Amino acid sequence: MAQTSIILRVELNHDQVTFGDVAAAISKAGGDITSIDVIRPGKESSVRDITVDVAESAESQVVEALKQHNGIKLINVSDRTFLVHLGGKITTQPTLPIKNRDDLSRVYTPGVARVCTAIHENPKKAYSLTIKRNTVAVVTDGTAVLGLGDIGPHAAAPVMEGKAMLFKQLAGVDAFPICLDTKDTEEIIRTIKAISPIFGGINLEDISSPRCFEIEARLAEELDIPIFHDDQHGTAVVVIAGLLNALKVVGKRIDQVRVVVNGIGAAGVSICKMLLAAGVTRLVTVDREGAIVRGGTYSHPMWQWLAEQPQVEAEPGGLKDVLRDADVFIGVSRGGIMTAEDVQTMAPDRIVFAMANPNPEIDPEEALPHVRVFATGRSDYPNQINNVLVFPGIFRGALDCRARRINEPMKLAASRAIASVVSEAELNEHYIIPSIFNEHVVSKVRHAIIEAAILTGEARRIPRDFR
């Protein structure tokens, strides 16, 4: 059961209640007091902050118990998650202090004019003389945020700030959230192009399908810096990494397995493309209306692309139909659409990646007795498929070699790098993917990205450790 920690600020009327009454009420409602801070003492009344550990499901019961108690005034309820967001989670910092006029004249006027002129004469110098070489824009319109959907640019900002934190902490990349108050595809493209001169890369985030496909494709074509839609490609890269190791566990080859992908949105399409690039020869793609079949005609451009691929199967049917005899199931759809009976129709040594959040396509407890390898997008079960494993290292590598774009060979190289972090001795059914805090992930992904960029002609700079 998920636990949380809340801080209750209460005012106690000493004629009506004692602190023991408060503690009893909290305990009875399912809370556990871990600390008490006196904010304002007094003879008639006092104000205290009470930190309480409680199951998320019981949080409202604790709050209501205090509200109903005579002599207790509940002033405020906060939790640690909200507290860490106060004032935002990121700041900007100068690289050197400005202590006197001489410092000022060098970093600003008049000395900065010489630097501006140098960049004007040779725009490539922006990479060495500005923040461009290490800065990524994390751009969203707030239309497809986590499991929340279209919540808008203001509400999406905490997610973008969190991504910027991860960029910096895990890979040393300076990232800044850009939340756009428009859903118009052309306006988004135009705006990103307009702000691009200061950024070395663009991380598109939480933009709904199918607009995200055109936005990314157009920007990749019209800009000369890497564009990466993390919801598509980040998820796909880590799925392929997990699958490569899962296939080792069960002793099957990627060119011989039958793979069912359910949910052909942004992430699903990218997963399918990478599966084909990785060597899958028997692919079944399924959305709400059933299987997308080879030779079919579809209005969705990406579905039509899939229907034209020779590796995509031609048999129609719903998910339950096409699951029969599948070696691998990959779900990026919605929760509760599969049962244990469905899983048991799959081929022996089943691999199931049920990644719908917060509720997987099948309840883990129901699936685990019937599968060989099971993965989700959740942190409370083994084998978490998390794109935090991907984007820091990919952009670290792309920035270091000044890649023009992030292509399919680079993404596949990243998948293999992530998979390689799990050693042969460590690899088992419950450990096919490394932790996001594994210190080797970013360095291995960076190396793989640079190597693939050089081999495919996308690198415009060779880092020193590759010379």
C-alpha positions in Angstrom: 0.0 0.0 0.0 1.4 3.4 -1.0 2.5 5.6 1.9 2.7 9.4 2.1 3.8 11.9 4.7 1.5 14.9 5.4 2.0 17.9 7.6 -1.0 19.1 9.5 -1.0 22.6 11.0 -3.5 22.7 13.8 -4.7 25.2 16.4 -5.7 23.6 19.7 -8.1 25.2 22.2 -6.7 24.1 25.5 -10.1 24.4 27.3 -11.6 21.8 25.0 -8.8 19.5 23.9 -5.3 18.2 24.8 -2.6 17.0 22.5 -3.3 13.5 23.6 -6.8 13.8 22.1 -5.2 14.9 18.8 -2.8 12.0 18.8 -5.6 9.6 19.5 -7.8 10.9 16.7 -4.9 10.6 14.2 -4.0 7.1 15.3 -7.6 5.9 15.2 -7.9 7.2 11.6 -4.8 5.3 10.5 -2.0 7.8 10.9 1.3 7.6 12.6 2.8 10.8 14.1 6.5 11.1 13.4 7.3 14.6 14.6 5.7 17.6 16.3 6.8 21.3 15.9 5.3 24.0 18.1 4.7 27.1 15.9 3.0 29.3 18.4 2.7 28.4 22.1 0.1 29.9 24.4 -1.9 29.3 27.5 -5.4 29.4 25.9 -4.4 28.0 22.5 -1.4 26.9 20.6 -0.5 26.2 16.9 1.5 23.1 16.0 2.8 21.3 12.9 2.2 17.6 13.1 4.0 15.3 10.6 2.0 12.1 10.0 2.9 9.0 8.0 -0.3 7.6 6.5 -1.5 5.3 3.7 -2.6 7.4 0.7 -6.0 5.9 0.9 -6.4 6.9 4.6 -5.2 10.5 4.2 -8.7 12.0 3.9 -9.8 10.0 7.0 -7.1 11.6 9.1 -8.0 15.1 7.9 -11.7 14.5 8.4 -11.1 13.1 12.0 -9.4 16.3 13.0 -12.0 18.6 11.4 -14.8 16.8 13.3 -13.1 17.1 16.7 -14.2 20.0 18.9 -11.4 22.2 20.0 -9.2 21.5 17.0 -8.9 24.0 14.1 -7.2 22.5 11.0 -5.3 25.5 9.5 -3.5 23.7 6.7 -2.7 20.4 5.2 0.4 19.9 3.1 2.6 17.0 2.1 6.3 16.6 1.2 5.5 16.3 -2.5 3.9 19.8 -2.5 6.5 21.2 -0.2 9.4 20.3 -2.7 7.5 22.2 -5.4 7.1 25.4 -3.5 8.7 28.1 -5.7 9.5 25.6 -8.4 12.3 22.9 -8.5 14.9 24.5 -10.7 16.9 27.8 -10.8 19.6 29.4 -13.0 23.0 30.1 -11.7 25.9 32.1 -13.1 29.2 30.3 -13.8 31.2 33.1 -12.1 30.5 36.0 -9.7 30.3 39.6 -10.7 32.1 41.5 -8.0 33.3 44.7 -9.6 33.1 47.0 -12.6 35.9 45.0 -14.4 33.9 41.8 -14.0 30.8 43.6 -15.3 32.6 45.0 -18.3 33.8 41.5 -19.4 30.6 39.6 -19.0 28.3 42.4 -20.2 28.9 45.8 -21.7 31.2 46.8 -23.3 33.3 43.6 -23.5 30.5 41.3 -24.6 30.2 43.1 -27.9 33.4 41.5 -29.1 31.9 38.1 -28.4 28.7 39.0 -30.2 30.6 40.1 -33.2 32.6 36.9 -33.3 29.4 34.8 -33.3 27.9 37.0 -35.9 30.9 36.4 -38.2 30.9 32.7 -37.4 27.6 31.3 -36.0 29.2 28.0 -35.1 31.0 29.8 -32.3 27.7 29.9 -30.5 28.5 26.4 -29.4 31.8 27.4 -27.7 30.8 30.9 -26.5 27.3 30.5 -25.2 25.2 28.0 -23.3 24.0 26.4 -26.6 26.4 23.5 -26.4 24.9 22.1 -23.2 21.3 23.4 -23.1 18.1 21.5 -24.0 14.5 22.9 -24.2 11.9 20.7 -22.7 8.8 21.7 -24.7 5.2 20.8 -24.1 1.7 22.0 -24.9 0.3 20.1 -21.9 -2.1 18.0 -24.0 -0.9 14.5 -23.0 0.6 14.7 -19.5 1.4 11.4 -17.7 -1.9 9.7 -17.1 -3.6 13.1 -16.7 -4.3 13.9 -20.3 -5.0 17.4 -21.5 -4.3 19.6 -18.4 -2.8 22.6 -20.2 0.6 24.3 -20.1 0.4 25.7 -16.6 -0.4 22.3 -14.9 2.2 20.6 -17.1 5.0 22.8 -15.7 5.9 20.6 -12.7 6.5 17.6 -14.9 8.8 19.7 -17.2 10.7 21.1 -14.2 11.2 17.5 -12.9 12.6 16.5 -16.3 15.0 19.4 -16.2 16.2 18.3 -12.8 16.9 14.8 -14.1 18.8 16.1 -17.1 21.1 18.1 -14.8 21.5 15.5 -12.0 22.0 12.5 -14.2 23.8 13.9 -17.2 25.0 17.4 -16.4 22.7 18.9 -19.1 21.1 22.3 -18.5 17.5 21.9 -19.5 14.7 24.5 -19.3 10.9 24.0 -19.3 9.0 25.7 -22.2 5.2 25.4 -21.8 3.4 26.6 -24.8 -0.2 28.0 -24.6 -1.3 26.7 -27.9 -2.5 23.5 -29.5 -2.0 24.6 -33.0 0.5 22.4 -34.8 1.9 25.2 -37.0 2.2 27.6 -34.2 4.1 25.1 -32.0 6.5 24.4 -34.9 7.0 28.1 -35.6 7.5 28.9 -31.9 10.1 26.2 -31.3 12.0 27.2 -34.5 12.0 30.8 -33.2 13.5 30.0 -29.8 15.9 27.3 -31.1 19.1 29.5 -31.6 19.9 29.3 -27.9 19.3 25.5 -27.5 21.5 22.6 -28.5 18.6 20.2 -28.6 14.8 20.0 -28.2 13.0 17.4 -26.0 9.4 17.3 -26.9 7.2 16.1 -24.1 3.6 15.2 -23.4 2.2 16.4 -26.8 -0.8 14.4 -27.9 -1.0 12.0 -30.9 -1.2 12.3 -33.8 0.0 16.0 -33.8 3.3 14.9 -32.1 4.4 13.0 -35.2 4.1 15.9 -37.6 5.7 18.3 -35.0 8.7 16.1 -34.5 9.1 15.3 -38.2 8.9 18.9 -39.3 11.3 20.2 -36.7 13.8 17.4 -37.5 13.6 18.4 -41.1 13.8 22.2 -40.6 16.2 22.5 -37.7 19.9 21.4 -37.5 19.7 20.3 -33.8 18.5 17.0 -32.4 14.7 16.7 -31.8 13.5 13.9 -29.5 9.9 13.3 -28.5 10.5 11.4 -25.3 7.0 9.9 -25.0 7.6 8.1 -28.3 11.2 7.3 -28.5 12.3 7.3 -24.8 9.7 4.6 -24.0 10.6 2.7 -27.2 14.3 2.7 -26.4 13.9 1.3 -22.9 11.2 -1.3 -24.1 13.7 -2.7 -26.7 16.4 -2.7 -24.0 14.2 -4.7 -21.7 13.1 -7.0 -24.5 16.6 -7.8 -25.6 17.4 -9.0 -22.0 14.1 -10.8 -21.6 14.7 -12.8 -24.7 18.1 -13.8 -23.3 16.3 -15.0 -20.2 13.8 -17.2 -22.0 16.3 -18.3 -24.7 14.5 -17.0 -27.8 15.8 -15.0 -30.8 14.2 -11.6 -31.7 13.9 -12.7 -35.4 11.8 -15.7 -34.4 9.3 -14.4 -31.8 5.8 -13.2 -32.5 5.2 -9.8 -30.8 1.8 -8.2 -30.1 1.8 -4.4 -29.4 -1.4 -3.0 -28.0 -2.0 0.7 -28.1 -0.8 2.3 -31.3 -0.4 5.9 -30.2 2.8 7.9 -30.0 4.7 5.4 -27.9 3.2 2.4 -29.7 4.2 3.5 -33.1 7.8 4.2 -32.1 8.0 0.9 -30.3 6.8 -0.9 -33.5 9.4 1.0 -35.6 12.2 0.0 -33.2 11.0 -3.6 -33.1 11.3 -3.8 -36.9 14.7 -2.1 -36.8 15.8 -4.6 -34.1 14.9 -7.6 -36.3 11.3 -8.6 -35.4 9.7 -10.5 -38.4 6.3 -11.3 -36.9 4.5 -8.2 -35.6 0.9 -7.7 -34.6 -0.3 -4.1 -34.0 -3.6 -3.6 -32.1 -5.6 -0.6 -31.2 -9.2 -0.2 -29.8 -10.7 -1.1 -33.2 -8.7 -4.3 -33.4 -5.6 -5.4 -35.3 -4.0 -3.1 -37.8 -3.4 -5.5 -40.7 -1.0 -5.6 -43.5 -2.6 -4.3 -46.7 -5.3 -2.4 -44.8 -6.3 1.2 -45.5 -6.2 3.7 -42.6 -6.7 7.5 -42.2 -4.1 7.6 -39.4 -0.7 8.2 -41.3 1.3 6.0 -38.9 -1.2 3.2 -38.9 -1.1 3.3 -42.7 2.7 3.1 -42.6 2.5 0.0 -40.4 0.0 -1.6 -42.7 2.5 -1.3 -45.5 5.3 -3.2 -43.6 5.8 -6.8 -44.7 6.5 -7.9 -41.1 3.0 -6.9 -39.9 0.6 -9.8 -39.9 -2.5 -9.7 -42.1 -5.0 -11.6 -39.9 -7.7 -9.3 -38.4 -9.1 -9.7 -34.9 -9.3 -8.2 -31.4 -6.6 -8.4 -28.7 -7.8 -11.6 -27.3 -7.8 -13.2 -30.7 -4.3 -12.2 -31.7 -2.7 -13.0 -28.3 -3.0 -16.7 -29.0 0.5 -18.2 -29.5 2.3 -14.8 -29.1 5.7 -14.9 -27.5 5.7 -11.3 -26.4 3.0 -8.8 -25.4 3.8 -5.1 -25.1 1.0 -2.9 -23.8 1.0 0.9 -24.0 -2.8 1.3 -23.8 -5.1 1.2 -20.8 -5.5 -0.8 -17.6 -7.6 -3.9 -17.1 -8.0 -5.2 -20.6 -6.4 -8.6 -20.1 -7.0 -11.6 -17.9 -4.9 -14.6 -16.7 -6.9 -16.7 -19.2 -5.8 -14.4 -22.1 -2.1 -14.7 -21.0 -2.3 -18.4 -20.8 -3.2 -18.6 -24.5 0.2 -17.2 -25.4 3.2 -19.4 -26.3 5.3 -20.9 -23.5 7.9 -18.8 -21.7 5.7 -15.7 -22.1 7.1 -12.2 -21.9 4.5 -9.5 -20.9 5.3 -5.8 -20.7 2.1 -4.2 -19.3 3.0 -0.5 -19.2 -0.3 1.4 -18.9 -0.1 3.8 -15.9 -1.1 3.8 -13.2 -3.0 0.6 -13.8 -1.3 -2.0 -16.1 -3.2 -3.9 -18.9 -3.3 -6.8 -16.5 -2.9 -6.8 -12.7 0.6 -8.0 -11.9 -0.6 -10.4 -9.2 -2.9 -12.0 -11.7 -0.3 -12.2 -14.5 2.9 -13.3 -12.6 2.0 -16.9 -12.0 1.6 -17.4 -15.8 4.5 -15.5 -17.3 8.2 -16.0 -17.4 9.2 -12.3 -17.6 6.9 -9.5 -16.5 7.5 -5.7 -16.7 5.4 -2.6 -16.0 5.9 1.2 -15.9 5.5 1.2 -12.1 8.3 1.4 -9.5 6.6 -0.9 -7.0 7.2 -4.0 -9.2 10.4 -5.4 -10.6 11.5 -4.5 -14.2 10.3 -0.9 -14.3 10.3 0.4 -17.9 11.2 4.0 -17.3 12.3 6.5 -20.0 14.5 8.2 -17.4 17.0 5.6 -18.4 17.1 7.1 -21.9 16.9 10.8 -22.4 19.8 12.0 -20.2 22.4 9.8 -21.9 20.9 10.3 -25.4 21.1 14.1 -25.1 24.5 14.0 -23.4 25.9 12.1 -26.3 24.1 14.1 -28.9 25.3 17.4 -27.5 28.9 16.2 -27.0 29.1 15.2 -30.7 26.8 18.1 -31.9 24.6 15.6 -33.7 22.3 17.0 -36.3 19.5 14.6 -35.4 18.8 11.4 -33.4 18.2 8.7 -36.0 17.0 5.1 -35.7 20.5 3.5 -35.5 21.3 5.9 -32.6 18.2 4.9 -30.7 18.8 1.2 -31.3 22.4 1.7 -30.1 21.0 3.3 -26.9 18.7 0.3 -26.3 21.7 -2.1 -26.6 23.8 0.1 -24.3 21.0 0.1 -21.6 20.6 -3.7 -21.9 24.4 -4.2 -21.5 24.4 -2.5 -18.1 22.8 -5.7 -16.7 25.6 -8.3 -16.6 25.2 -11.9 -17.5 25.6 -12.8 -13.8 22.9 -10.4 -12.8 20.4 -11.1 -15.5 17.3 -13.0 -14.4 13.5 -12.9 -14.7 13.2 -10.1 -12.2 16.1 -8.0 -13.3 16.2 -7.3 -17.0 16.6 -3.6 -16.8 19.0 -1.5 -14.7 18.0 1.0 -12.1 17.6 4.6 -13.2 20.2 5.4 -10.5 22.8 3.0 -11.9 25.9 5.2 -12.5 26.8 3.3 -15.7 23.6 4.0 -17.7 24.3 7.5 -18.8 27.9 6.9 -19.7 27.2 3.8 -21.8 24.3 5.4 -23.6 26.4 8.5 -24.3 29.1 6.4 -25.7 26.7 4.4 -27.9 25.0 7.5 -29.2 28.3 9.2 -30.2 29.6 6.1 -31.8 26.4 5.6 -33.9 26.2 9.3 -34.8 29.8 9.2 -36.1 29.1 6.0 -38.1 25.9 7.4 -39.6 27.4 10.8 -40.4 25.3 12.8 -38.0 28.1 14.0 -35.7 29.6 17.4 -36.4 32.3 17.1 -33.7 34.4 14.2 -32.5 34.7 14.3 -28.7 38.3 13.9 -27.3 37.6 10.5 -25.9 36.8 9.2 -29.4 39.9 10.6 -31.2 
